[in-house]
């Protein structure tokens, strides 16, 4: 556990932007279920890399690739808009 903590501290100190990104991911994981957070990060990463590849390196974008990106974005929106389970903390004490 100490090794993991020291590695995390080194990463936080290595670059302010790396530390900020790690803090943002931590905050997101406190509010989102792990499966949703993983899907969102993966989908947005694939979409961003595809668009960057097309802009910077001139990789071709055809209708199938654009349709796939649209499906990824739609999936992320559906994951984010899904109903969240209500928290039951304290509900039994109030009804009793």
C-alpha positions in Angstrom: 0.0 0.0 0.0 2.9 2.3 0.7 4.4 1.8 -2.7 1.0 2.7 -4.4 0.7 5.8 -2.3 4.2 7.0 -3.0 3.7 6.4 -6.8 0.5 8.4 -6.6 2.2 11.2 -4.8 5.0 11.2 -7.4 2.5 11.4 -10.2 0.7 14.3 -8.5 3.9 16.2 -8.1 5.3 15.4 -11.6 2.9 17.6 -13.4 0.2 19.9 -12.1 -2.1 18.8 -15.0 -1.6 15.1 -14.2 -2.5 15.8 -10.6 -5.6 17.8 -11.7 -6.7 15.1 -14.0 -6.3 12.4 -11.3 -8.3 14.6 -8.8 -11.0 15.1 -11.4 -11.2 11.3 -12.0 -11.4 10.7 -8.3 -14.2 13.1 -7.9 -16.1 11.6 -10.8 -15.7 8.1 -9.3 -17.2 9.3 -6.0 -20.4 10.3 -7.9 -20.6 7.6 -10.7 -20.7 3.9 -10.5 -17.4 2.3 -11.6 -19.0 0.7 -14.7 -20.5 4.0 -15.9 -17.2 5.9 -15.3 -15.2 3.3 -17.2 -17.6 3.4 -20.1 -17.6 7.2 -20.2 -13.8 7.5 -20.1 -13.3 4.7 -22.7 -15.9 6.0 -25.1 -14.7 9.6 -24.9 -11.1 8.5 -25.3 -11.9 6.5 -28.4 -13.9 9.3 -29.8 -11.2 11.9 -29.1 -8.4 9.8 -30.5 -10.4 9.1 -33.7 -11.1 12.8 -34.2 -7.5 13.8 -33.4 -6.2 11.2 -35.8 -8.4 12.6 -38.6 -7.5 16.2 -37.9 -3.7 15.9 -37.3 -2.7 12.8 -39.3 -5.4 13.0 -42.0 -6.8 9.5 -41.2 -10.0 8.9 -43.2 -13.4 9.3 -41.7 -16.1 7.4 -43.5 -19.8 7.0 -42.8 -19.3 3.8 -40.7 -16.7 5.5 -38.4 -18.9 8.6 -38.0 -21.9 6.3 -37.2 -19.7 4.5 -34.6 -18.8 7.7 -33.0 -22.4 8.7 -32.9 -23.3 5.4 -31.2 -20.5 5.9 -28.6 -21.8 9.4 -27.8 -25.4 8.1 -27.6 -24.3 5.4 -25.2 -22.5 7.8 -23.0 -25.6 10.1 -22.9 -27.8 7.1 -22.1 -25.5 6.0 -19.3 -25.4 9.5 -17.8 -29.2 9.9 -18.0 -30.1 6.5 -16.5 -32.1 6.7 -13.3 -29.9 6.5 -10.2 -31.1 4.3 -7.3 -32.4 6.3 -4.3 -30.3 6.2 -1.2 -32.0 4.5 1.7 -29.9 6.1 4.5 -32.2 7.1 7.3 -35.5 6.2 5.6 -36.2 3.4 8.1 -35.6 5.7 11.1 -38.0 8.3 9.8 -40.9 5.8 9.1 -40.6 4.1 12.5 
